[in-house]
């Protein structure tokens, strides 16, 4: 019984170490580099979501391009409205 508790304790400790490293890295990546967004509705048809309201597309939003002012004609730009 004591060995099983030791195994659980080691597993929990390893999980916590990985969790507390992975979460800040993931948050920083999603905030600074890129994030994933889902496009729904008819606003971007026919380029995105060509199937209509029954389907949705997933896009990768590149934050570095916007921060470095590398937006060019033909690029799709996403804006977020926070209330």
OpenMM code with the backbone's topology and positions (N, CA, C; nanometers):
from openmm import Vec3, app, unit

residues = "UNK UNK UNK UNK UNK UNK UNK UNK UNK UNK UNK UNK UNK UNK UNK UNK UNK UNK UNK UNK UNK UNK UNK UNK UNK UNK UNK UNK UNK UNK UNK UNK UNK UNK UNK UNK UNK UNK UNK UNK UNK UNK UNK UNK UNK UNK UNK UNK UNK UNK UNK UNK UNK UNK UNK UNK UNK UNK UNK UNK UNK UNK UNK UNK UNK UNK UNK UNK UNK UNK UNK UNK UNK UNK UNK UNK UNK UNK UNK UNK UNK UNK UNK".split()
positions = [
    Vec3(0.0815, -0.1190, 0.0000),
    Vec3(0.0000, 0.0000, 0.0000),
    Vec3(0.0859, 0.1254, 0.0000),
    Vec3(0.1958, 0.1227, 0.0733),
    Vec3(0.2842, 0.2389, 0.0807),
    Vec3(0.3495, 0.2658, -0.0542),
    Vec3(0.3787, 0.1582, -0.1311),
    Vec3(0.4395, 0.1774, -0.2622),
    Vec3(0.3414, 0.2415, -0.3598),
    Vec3(0.2151, 0.2054, -0.3515),
    Vec3(0.1172, 0.2642, -0.4421),
    Vec3(0.0964, 0.4125, -0.4121),
    Vec3(0.1027, 0.4516, -0.2861),
    Vec3(0.0906, 0.5930, -0.2523),
    Vec3(0.2123, 0.6706, -0.3009),
    Vec3(0.3304, 0.6089, -0.2956),
    Vec3(0.4506, 0.6732, -0.3468),
    Vec3(0.4434, 0.6953, -0.4972),
    Vec3(0.3887, 0.5990, -0.5694),
    Vec3(0.3725, 0.6112, -0.7137),
    Vec3(0.2748, 0.7233, -0.7478),
    Vec3(0.1655, 0.7291, -0.6732),
    Vec3(0.0656, 0.8340, -0.6966),
    Vec3(0.1255, 0.9703, -0.6669),
    Vec3(0.2012, 0.9805, -0.5628),
    Vec3(0.2636, 1.1079, -0.5261),
    Vec3(0.3630, 1.1527, -0.6329),
    Vec3(0.4436, 1.0587, -0.6842),
    Vec3(0.5393, 1.0937, -0.7894),
    Vec3(0.4670, 1.1348, -0.9176),
    Vec3(0.3613, 1.0628, -0.9519),
    Vec3(0.2832, 1.0961, -1.0712),
    Vec3(0.2212, 1.2349, -1.0579),
    Vec3(0.1634, 1.2640, -0.9431),
    Vec3(0.1013, 1.3941, -0.9201),
    Vec3(0.2050, 1.5057, -0.9255),
    Vec3(0.3209, 1.4824, -0.8682),
    Vec3(0.4279, 1.5825, -0.8691),
    Vec3(0.4754, 1.6094, -1.0118),
    Vec3(0.4937, 1.5045, -1.0904),
    Vec3(0.5351, 1.5211, -1.2301),
    Vec3(0.4267, 1.5924, -1.3106),
    Vec3(0.3011, 1.5601, -1.2852),
    Vec3(0.1906, 1.6272, -1.3537),
    Vec3(0.1892, 1.7759, -1.3216),
    Vec3(0.2058, 1.8115, -1.1958),
    Vec3(0.2049, 1.9526, -1.1558),
    Vec3(0.3201, 2.0287, -1.2200),
    Vec3(0.4394, 1.9678, -1.2238),
    Vec3(0.5526, 2.0346, -1.2873),
    Vec3(0.5238, 2.0600, -1.4346),
    Vec3(0.4732, 1.9605, -1.5042),
    Vec3(0.4407, 1.9768, -1.6453),
    Vec3(0.3301, 2.0774, -1.6685),
    Vec3(0.2303, 2.0760, -1.5826),
    Vec3(0.1170, 2.1675, -1.5957),
    Vec3(0.1610, 2.3117, -1.5774),
    Vec3(0.2416, 2.3368, -1.4751),
    Vec3(0.2829, 2.4737, -1.4465),
    Vec3(0.3881, 2.5248, -1.5432),
    Vec3(0.4427, 2.4389, -1.6270),
    Vec3(0.5309, 2.4828, -1.7348),
    Vec3(0.4498, 2.4994, -1.8636),
    Vec3(0.3613, 2.4063, -1.8920),
    Vec3(0.2882, 2.4063, -2.0185),
    Vec3(0.1854, 2.5191, -2.0278),
    Vec3(0.1174, 2.5498, -1.9203),
    Vec3(0.0120, 2.6523, -1.9254),
    Vec3(0.0686, 2.7904, -1.9584),
    Vec3(0.1735, 2.8389, -1.8902),
    Vec3(0.2265, 2.9701, -1.9292),
    Vec3(0.2831, 2.9735, -2.0716),
    Vec3(0.3442, 2.8643, -2.1146),
    Vec3(0.3963, 2.8593, -2.2510),
    Vec3(0.2816, 2.8663, -2.3509),
    Vec3(0.1751, 2.7927, -2.3276),
    Vec3(0.0600, 2.7933, -2.4179),
    Vec3(-0.0085, 2.9297, -2.4202),
    Vec3(-0.0253, 2.9914, -2.3049),
    Vec3(-0.0899, 3.1229, -2.2989),
    Vec3(-0.0060, 3.2273, -2.3709),
    Vec3(0.1250, 3.2244, -2.3504),
    Vec3(0.2137, 3.3184, -2.4182),
    Vec3(0.2099, 3.2976, -2.5689),
    Vec3(0.2123, 3.1722, -2.6137),
    Vec3(0.2057, 3.1439, -2.7566),
    Vec3(0.0762, 3.1965, -2.8166),
    Vec3(-0.0362, 3.1686, -2.7523),
    Vec3(-0.1653, 3.2115, -2.8056),
    Vec3(-0.1814, 3.3627, -2.8026),
    Vec3(-0.1151, 3.4300, -2.7093),
    Vec3(-0.1259, 3.5748, -2.6991),
    Vec3(-0.0311, 3.6464, -2.7938),
    Vec3(0.0899, 3.5955, -2.8111),
    Vec3(0.1930, 3.6658, -2.8863),
    Vec3(0.2143, 3.6165, -3.0285),
    Vec3(0.1986, 3.4892, -3.0540),
    Vec3(0.2361, 3.4335, -3.1838),
    Vec3(0.1136, 3.4113, -3.2725),
    Vec3(0.0241, 3.3247, -3.2309),
    Vec3(-0.0899, 3.2913, -3.3153),
    Vec3(-0.2001, 3.2291, -3.2310),
    Vec3(-0.3205, 3.2322, -3.2824),
    Vec3(-0.4314, 3.1640, -3.2167),
    Vec3(-0.5225, 3.1051, -3.3237),
    Vec3(-0.6070, 3.0151, -3.2824),
    Vec3(-0.6984, 2.9464, -3.3726),
    Vec3(-0.8378, 3.0049, -3.3535),
    Vec3(-0.9057, 3.0314, -3.4653),
    Vec3(-1.0413, 3.0862, -3.4594),
    Vec3(-1.1313, 3.0088, -3.5547),
    Vec3(-1.2574, 3.0059, -3.5227),
    Vec3(-1.3562, 2.9384, -3.6070),
    Vec3(-1.4408, 3.0433, -3.6780),
    Vec3(-1.4593, 3.0255, -3.8085),
    Vec3(-1.5374, 3.1183, -3.8907),
    Vec3(-1.6727, 3.0540, -3.9165),
    Vec3(-1.7777, 3.1223, -3.8753),
    Vec3(-1.9143, 3.0745, -3.8965),
    Vec3(-1.9941, 3.1845, -3.9646),
    Vec3(-2.0954, 3.1459, -4.0348),
    Vec3(-2.1833, 3.2435, -4.0969),
    Vec3(-2.1421, 3.2769, -4.2393),
    Vec3(-2.2147, 3.3698, -4.2984),
    Vec3(-2.1980, 3.4025, -4.4396),
    Vec3(-2.1108, 3.5245, -4.4642),
    Vec3(-2.0522, 3.5820, -4.3624),
    Vec3(-1.9804, 3.7079, -4.3796),
    Vec3(-1.8547, 3.6950, -4.4650),
    Vec3(-1.7913, 3.5787, -4.4676),
    Vec3(-1.6672, 3.5612, -4.5440),
    Vec3(-1.6843, 3.4696, -4.6650),
    Vec3(-1.8074, 3.4424, -4.7061),
    Vec3(-1.8289, 3.3556, -4.8215),
    Vec3(-1.7926, 3.4292, -4.9484),
    Vec3(-1.7408, 3.3687, -5.0480),
    Vec3(-1.7137, 3.2282, -5.0689),
    Vec3(-1.5725, 3.1864, -5.0272),
    Vec3(-1.4877, 3.2806, -4.9815),
    Vec3(-1.3502, 3.2447, -4.9447),
    Vec3(-1.3465, 3.1481, -4.8276),
    Vec3(-1.4181, 3.1799, -4.7219),
    Vec3(-1.4267, 3.0944, -4.6040),
    Vec3(-1.5707, 3.0513, -4.5847),
    Vec3(-1.5879, 2.9309, -4.5344),
    Vec3(-1.7200, 2.8752, -4.5063),
    Vec3(-1.8077, 2.8689, -4.6314),
    Vec3(-1.7601, 2.8038, -4.7382),
    Vec3(-1.8394, 2.8002, -4.8612),
    Vec3(-1.9654, 2.7143, -4.8512),
    Vec3(-1.9735, 2.6294, -4.7489),
    Vec3(-2.0889, 2.5411, -4.7369),
    Vec3(-2.2116, 2.6062, -4.6769),
    Vec3(-2.2022, 2.7282, -4.6342),
    Vec3(-2.3172, 2.7955, -4.5755),
    Vec3(-2.3202, 2.7817, -4.4245),
    Vec3(-2.4377, 2.7891, -4.3691),
    Vec3(-2.4516, 2.7914, -4.2233),
    Vec3(-2.4323, 2.6544, -4.1586),
    Vec3(-2.4310, 2.5471, -4.2381),
    Vec3(-2.4161, 2.4134, -4.1808),
    Vec3(-2.2706, 2.3792, -4.1509),
    Vec3(-2.1749, 2.4535, -4.2035),
    Vec3(-2.0341, 2.4214, -4.1826),
    Vec3(-1.9594, 2.5429, -4.1287),
    Vec3(-1.8392, 2.5181, -4.0791),
    Vec3(-1.7540, 2.6268, -4.0328),
    Vec3(-1.6101, 2.5932, -4.0675),
    Vec3(-1.5279, 2.6959, -4.0873),
    Vec3(-1.3862, 2.6792, -4.1169),
    Vec3(-1.3057, 2.7198, -3.9954),
    Vec3(-1.1866, 2.6626, -3.9849),
    Vec3(-1.0942, 2.6965, -3.8772),
    Vec3(-0.9743, 2.7639, -3.9400),
    Vec3(-0.9343, 2.8801, -3.8853),
    Vec3(-0.8219, 2.9564, -3.9388),
    Vec3(-0.7203, 2.9833, -3.8287),
    Vec3(-0.5957, 3.0023, -3.8690),
    Vec3(-0.4881, 3.0383, -3.7778),
    Vec3(-0.4622, 3.1871, -3.7940),
    Vec3(-0.4776, 3.2626, -3.6865),
    Vec3(-0.4568, 3.4068, -3.6892),
    Vec3(-0.3139, 3.4369, -3.6455),
    Vec3(-0.2365, 3.5000, -3.7336),
    Vec3(-0.0962, 3.5287, -3.7096),
    Vec3(-0.0832, 3.6674, -3.6463),
    Vec3(-0.0438, 3.6733, -3.5202),
    Vec3(-0.0312, 3.8001, -3.4487),
    Vec3(0.0950, 3.8756, -3.4891),
    Vec3(0.2006, 3.8052, -3.5285),
    Vec3(0.3268, 3.8713, -3.5632),
    Vec3(0.3146, 3.9594, -3.6858),
    Vec3(0.2377, 3.9159, -3.7838),
    Vec3(0.2209, 3.9967, -3.9048),
    Vec3(0.1583, 4.1317, -3.8733),
    Vec3(0.0603, 4.1326, -3.7848),
    Vec3(-0.0073, 4.2572, -3.7496),
    Vec3(0.0839, 4.3462, -3.6661),
    Vec3(0.1554, 4.2865, -3.5709),
    Vec3(0.2445, 4.3665, -3.4865),
    Vec3(0.3583, 4.4296, -3.5654),
    Vec3(0.4050, 4.3638, -3.6701),
    Vec3(0.5145, 4.4152, -3.7515),
    Vec3(0.4656, 4.4928, -3.8732),
    Vec3(0.3369, 4.5201, -3.8792),
    Vec3(0.2749, 4.5954, -3.9885),
    Vec3(0.3062, 4.5338, -4.1247),
    Vec3(0.2969, 4.4012, -4.1344),
    Vec3(0.3222, 4.3303, -4.2591),
    Vec3(0.1926, 4.2867, -4.3267),
    Vec3(0.0858, 4.3589, -4.3052),
    Vec3(-0.0428, 4.3266, -4.3663),
    Vec3(-0.0409, 4.3780, -4.5093),
    Vec3(-0.0794, 4.2915, -4.6028),
    Vec3(-0.0780, 4.3276, -4.7437),
    Vec3(-0.2174, 4.3163, -4.8018),
    Vec3(-0.2326, 4.3715, -4.9182),
    Vec3(-0.3596, 4.3653, -4.9879),
    Vec3(-0.3960, 4.2183, -5.0138),
    Vec3(-0.5189, 4.1811, -4.9836),
    Vec3(-0.5656, 4.0447, -5.0014),
    Vec3(-0.5623, 3.9620, -4.8737),
    Vec3(-0.4947, 4.0107, -4.7692),
    Vec3(-0.4915, 3.9394, -4.6407),
    Vec3(-0.6256, 3.9525, -4.5701),
    Vec3(-0.6601, 3.8515, -4.4947),
    Vec3(-0.7819, 3.8545, -4.4142),
    Vec3(-0.7443, 3.9011, -4.2747),
    Vec3(-0.8130, 4.0040, -4.2259),
    Vec3(-0.7850, 4.0615, -4.0945),
    Vec3(-0.9041, 4.0357, -4.0045),
    Vec3(-0.8770, 3.9945, -3.8812),
    Vec3(-0.9824, 3.9659, -3.7847),
    Vec3(-0.9794, 4.0704, -3.6741),
    Vec3(-1.0953, 4.1251, -3.6433),
    Vec3(-1.1069, 4.2217, -3.5354),
    Vec3(-1.1956, 4.1640, -3.4262),
    Vec3(-1.1620, 4.1954, -3.3014),
    Vec3(-1.2395, 4.1455, -3.1876),
    Vec3(-1.2956, 4.2660, -3.1137),
    Vec3(-1.4238, 4.2630, -3.0866),
    Vec3(-1.4903, 4.3711, -3.0147),
    Vec3(-1.5165, 4.3252, -2.8724),
    Vec3(-1.4559, 4.3901, -2.7752),
    Vec3(-1.4720, 4.3557, -2.6333),
    Vec3(-1.5674, 4.4551, -2.5686),
    Vec3(-1.6670, 4.4066, -2.5025),
    Vec3(-1.7620, 4.4963, -2.4350),
    Vec3(-1.7381, 4.4999, -2.2879),
] * unit.nanometer
topology = app.Topology()
chain = topology.addChain("A")
for resn in residues:
    res = topology.addResidue(resn, chain)
    for name in ("N", "CA", "C"):
        topology.addAtom(name, app.Element.getBySymbol(name[0]), res)
